[in-house]
Amino acid sequence: MHVKSLFVATTVVTALLTPVASAAADCTWQREALPIQDGMSWSNLRITGVDGQGNVSGFYAPGGEDRVLARWTTFAMEIVPKPDGVKKFVPSAVNASGVVIGGAYHDDGRYVATTHTPGAGYRELPAPAGAEVWLVEDINDRGDVLARATPEGTSDWAAVLWRGDGSAPEVIRPAEARSVTAVALGEDGTVLLDSYDGVFLWRNGALTKLPKVDYSLRPRGLSRDGVIFSSYHESWKWTEATGALEKFSVNGYVEAVNDDGLAIGYLDDGNYTPVVWQGTTLVAKLPVSSAGYGSSAEAVGATGVIAGIDVTKPARWTCR
C-alpha cells in the first residue's frame, strides 16, 4: 500500500522529518508549507502520496486537460516532464521507495499504467490479457501495482494486479463477487475489493468476505490488521483477527490510512477540519494557518508524515 507504518524504527534522511514513536501521546503535529514555482496557483496542484523519506508527490494542472507529475523534497519542488507521446500523466500513489504509480494518457487514446522512479524515469507496465485498464489505484513497497479494469466484451469491472517480480499481470474476477472494484493493496499483496456482492479480501485467489455494514459506508483502505470503512459522516474499522467492527470515536471521513492504522481525513463539523486518528481514536486536529473551510489532509506516508493543502498552500505535517 502507498501509506505505511508509523511505529517501526525507521531512519529518515532528513532530521526534520524524523517521526517519533507515538503520534497519540509523545509528539506534537507541526505544519510546513511546501514550495511552489513562480506563476503556479495552488488550486492547480493535487497531492497524491508521501514516500518513506517524507517526500511528497502529486500533479500540477497547467491548463486544459494537461497533467504533469510534481515531486517535493525537503527544500524544493520538481516538475517531471511527461514521456514522449503522453498528453497527461496522473499519479495515484507512491510507495516508501518513492516509486510513483499513475496513468499515462497517450496521444493515441491509450491509458497505460506507468511508474516513475527517481533517477530511473518512467516505465510502462504491460497490458493485461483480456482486459482494458481504466484507473490505477495503488502500489506497495515490494512493487506490486493494483488497477481497475473492464474485461473485454463486458460492462463489468475487474481488478488487475502486477506483481513486483515482473510476472504477467493477473486479472482478478472472482465468480463469488460480481463486478469487483479495486480499492487498495496491502504490503503482502492482499487486495481489497468492493463488489455487487459485498467487500472482500483477495489473497492469491483466496477470498475472505467481510461483514455487511451500512450501505452508505464504503471500503477506504487497508491497515496491517484490518479494513477501514467510511462515509461522509462516520467511519468504522473491521479487525480481521477478531472479526469485530468498531466505530471511530469521533465522526468523520477517512481519506487514507497507513499500514499501522494511522488514518487521516476530516470531521463532520461543517468546516471539514483535517484530523488524525490512530486506530479508531481521534488523536489530533492538524494545525492550519487559519480556521475555517479550505484545508485538507490528502496522503500519509511510511513514517507517519502527512501531506495535503493548508488553506491556499500545499503542506506537510510531521509529529515530533
C-alpha positions in Angstrom: 0.0 0.0 0.0 1.2 3.6 -0.6 0.9 4.5 3.1 2.8 2.6 5.7 3.8 2.1 9.3 4.2 4.9 11.9 5.7 2.9 14.7 8.6 1.0 13.1 12.1 2.2 13.8 12.8 3.9 10.5 15.7 6.2 9.8 14.6 9.2 7.7 17.3 11.0 5.7 16.1 14.4 6.8 16.1 15.1 10.5 13.2 17.5 10.2 11.1 14.5 9.0 12.1 12.0 11.6 9.0 10.6 13.2 8.6 9.9 16.9 7.3 6.7 18.5 3.7 7.7 19.1 1.5 10.2 17.3 -1.1 9.7 20.0 0.9 10.8 23.0 4.5 11.6 22.5 4.6 14.3 19.9 3.0 17.5 18.5 1.9 17.9 14.9 3.7 20.7 13.1 2.9 22.3 9.8 5.4 23.1 7.0 4.4 24.9 3.8 5.7 23.2 0.6 7.2 25.5 -2.1 5.6 26.1 -5.4 7.2 27.5 -8.5 6.7 31.1 -9.7 3.5 31.6 -11.6 1.7 28.5 -10.2 -1.6 28.5 -8.5 -2.1 26.2 -5.5 -5.6 25.4 -6.9 -3.9 23.6 -9.8 -2.0 21.3 -7.6 -3.1 17.9 -6.1 -1.3 15.8 -3.5 -1.4 12.0 -4.0 1.3 10.4 -1.9 4.1 10.6 0.6 7.1 8.2 0.5 9.2 6.7 3.3 11.5 9.8 3.4 8.6 12.2 3.8 8.9 13.4 0.2 5.6 14.4 -1.4 4.2 13.6 -4.8 1.2 14.8 -6.8 0.4 16.5 -10.0 0.2 20.0 -11.5 -2.5 21.0 -14.0 -1.1 23.9 -16.0 -4.2 24.3 -18.2 -6.9 22.4 -20.0 -6.5 18.6 -19.7 -2.7 18.7 -19.1 -1.4 17.0 -16.0 2.3 16.6 -15.0 4.0 14.8 -12.2 5.1 17.0 -9.3 7.6 16.0 -6.6 8.6 17.8 -3.4 11.7 17.1 -1.4 12.6 18.8 1.8 13.7 22.0 0.1 12.3 22.1 -3.5 9.6 21.3 -5.9 10.3 19.5 -9.2 8.0 19.2 -12.2 8.8 16.0 -14.0 8.4 16.2 -17.8 5.9 13.7 -19.4 7.2 10.9 -21.6 7.0 11.5 -25.3 3.6 10.8 -26.8 1.8 11.3 -23.5 -0.7 14.2 -23.2 -1.1 13.9 -19.4 0.3 11.8 -16.6 -1.9 11.5 -13.5 -0.3 9.9 -10.4 -2.4 7.8 -8.0 0.0 6.7 -5.2 3.7 6.3 -4.2 5.5 3.6 -2.2 8.1 4.0 0.5 10.9 3.9 -2.0 9.5 6.9 -3.9 8.1 4.9 -6.9 5.1 6.7 -8.2 2.3 4.8 -10.0 -0.1 6.6 -12.3 -1.9 6.6 -15.5 -0.3 7.9 -18.7 -2.9 9.2 -21.2 -1.3 8.8 -24.6 -2.0 11.0 -27.7 -3.5 8.0 -29.5 -6.1 7.5 -26.7 -4.5 4.7 -24.8 -4.4 4.7 -21.0 -1.3 2.9 -19.7 -0.3 2.0 -16.1 3.1 3.7 -15.7 5.6 4.0 -12.9 8.1 6.8 -12.3 11.2 6.1 -10.2 13.6 8.8 -9.1 16.8 8.5 -11.1 15.4 5.9 -13.5 12.4 7.7 -15.1 9.1 6.3 -16.4 8.3 2.6 -17.1 5.1 1.3 -18.7 3.5 -1.8 -17.3 2.4 -4.5 -19.7 -1.2 -4.6 -20.7 -3.2 -7.5 -19.1 -4.6 -10.1 -21.4 -8.4 -9.8 -21.9 -9.0 -6.6 -20.0 -8.7 -2.8 -20.5 -7.1 -0.8 -17.7 -9.2 2.2 -16.7 -7.6 3.5 -13.4 -4.5 2.7 -11.4 -5.2 2.6 -7.7 -2.2 1.6 -5.6 1.4 0.4 -5.2 3.1 -1.4 -2.3 6.7 -1.4 -1.1 7.6 -4.6 -3.0 6.4 -3.0 -6.2 3.1 -4.7 -6.7 0.6 -2.5 -8.5 -3.2 -2.6 -8.5 -5.7 -1.1 -11.0 -9.3 -1.1 -12.1 -10.2 -2.7 -15.5 -13.0 -3.8 -17.7 -12.9 -7.3 -19.1 -13.2 -7.4 -22.9 -16.7 -7.7 -24.2 -18.4 -6.8 -20.9 -19.5 -3.8 -19.0 -18.4 -5.3 -15.7 -15.4 -4.3 -13.5 -12.4 -6.3 -12.7 -9.1 -5.7 -10.9 -5.6 -6.1 -12.3 -2.5 -7.0 -10.2 1.0 -6.5 -11.4 3.5 -8.3 -9.1 6.8 -6.7 -8.4 8.6 -9.9 -9.5 7.8 -9.0 -13.1 5.4 -11.8 -13.8 2.5 -11.3 -16.2 -0.4 -9.2 -14.8 -3.3 -11.1 -13.3 -6.9 -10.1 -14.0 -8.9 -10.7 -10.8 -12.5 -11.5 -11.5 -13.8 -14.0 -8.8 -17.0 -15.9 -9.5 -18.2 -15.2 -6.0 -18.0 -11.4 -6.4 -19.7 -9.8 -9.3 -18.1 -6.7 -10.9 -15.3 -6.1 -8.5 -13.7 -2.7 -8.0 -10.1 -2.5 -6.9 -9.8 -0.3 -3.7 -6.4 -0.9 -2.1 -3.3 -3.1 -1.9 -1.6 -4.4 1.2 2.1 -4.9 1.8 1.8 -8.7 1.5 -0.1 -8.4 -1.8 -3.6 -8.6 -0.2 -6.2 -6.8 -2.5 -9.2 -5.0 -1.1 -12.2 -5.4 -3.4 -15.7 -3.9 -3.5 -18.4 -5.6 -5.5 -22.1 -6.1 -6.1 -21.9 -9.0 -3.6 -20.0 -7.2 -0.8 -16.5 -6.4 0.3 -13.7 -8.9 0.0 -10.0 -9.5 0.7 -8.3 -11.4 -2.1 -5.1 -13.3 -1.4 -3.6 -15.3 -4.3 -7.1 -16.4 -5.4 -8.5 -17.0 -1.9 -11.4 -14.7 -0.9 -12.4 -13.5 2.6 -15.8 -11.9 2.7 -16.1 -9.0 5.2 -19.3 -8.5 7.3 -22.0 -6.3 5.9 -22.0 -2.7 7.0 -24.4 0.1 6.4 -25.0 0.8 2.7 -23.5 4.3 3.0 -20.1 3.0 4.2 -17.6 2.2 1.5 -14.2 0.5 2.0 -11.5 3.2 2.1 -8.2 1.4 2.9 -6.2 -1.4 4.4 -4.2 -1.3 7.6 -2.0 -4.2 8.7 -4.8 -5.7 10.9 -8.0 -4.7 9.1 -10.1 -2.6 6.8 -11.4 1.0 7.2 -14.9 1.8 6.0 -16.1 5.4 5.7 -19.0 7.6 4.6 -19.1 11.4 4.7 -20.5 11.3 8.2 -18.9 8.4 10.1 -16.1 5.7 9.8 -15.7 2.1 11.1 -12.8 -0.4 11.4 -13.1 -4.1 10.8 -10.3 -6.1 12.6 -9.5 -9.3 10.8 -8.2 -11.3 13.8 -11.3 -10.8 15.9 -13.9 -10.0 13.2 -15.0 -7.0 15.3 -16.5 -3.9 13.8 -15.7 -0.7 15.8 -16.9 2.8 15.2 -14.5 5.7 15.1 -14.6 7.7 18.4 -15.4 10.9 16.6 -17.5 11.1 13.4 -15.6 12.0 10.2 -14.5 10.9 6.8 -11.3 8.9 6.3 -9.2 9.9 3.3 -6.3 7.5 3.7 -4.8 5.1 6.2 -1.3 3.7 6.7 -0.2 0.1 7.5 -0.2 0.7 11.2 -3.7 2.3 11.3 -2.8 6.0 11.2 -5.8 7.4 9.5 -6.3 10.9 8.1 -9.4 12.7 6.9 -11.8 15.4 8.2 -14.5 15.9 10.8 -18.2 16.2 10.1 -18.2 19.6 11.7 -19.2 22.0 8.9 -15.6 23.2 8.4 -14.1 19.8 7.3 -11.4 20.2 9.9 -8.4 17.9 8.9 -7.7 15.3 11.6 -5.7 12.2 12.5 -7.0 9.0 14.1 -4.9 6.1 15.4 -6.9 3.0 15.0 -10.4 4.4 15.8 -9.3 7.0 18.3 -9.1 10.7 17.4 -5.6 11.9 18.3 -5.2 15.4 16.8 -6.6 18.2 14.7 -3.9 19.2 12.3 -2.7 22.8 12.7 -3.6 25.1 9.8 -2.8 28.7 9.1 -6.4 29.9 9.5 -9.6 28.4 10.8 -12.5 27.5 8.5 -13.0 25.6 5.4 -10.2 25.0 2.9 -7.6 22.8 4.4 -7.3 19.0 3.8 -5.1 16.0 4.6 -4.7 14.0 1.4 -1.9 11.4 2.0 0.0 9.7 4.8 3.4 8.2 4.3 5.5 5.3 5.6 6.8 7.1 8.7 3.6 8.9 9.5 4.3 12.1 7.5 1.1 13.7 6.2 0.6 15.9 3.2 -2.3 18.0 1.9 -3.5 21.6 1.5 -3.3 24.3 4.1 -5.9 26.8 3.0 -4.0 28.1 -0.1 -0.7 26.2 0.0 0.5 22.6 -0.3 1.7 21.5 3.1 3.4 18.7 5.0 2.7 17.8 8.7 5.1 15.9 10.9 4.7 14.8 14.5 7.8 15.4 16.6 
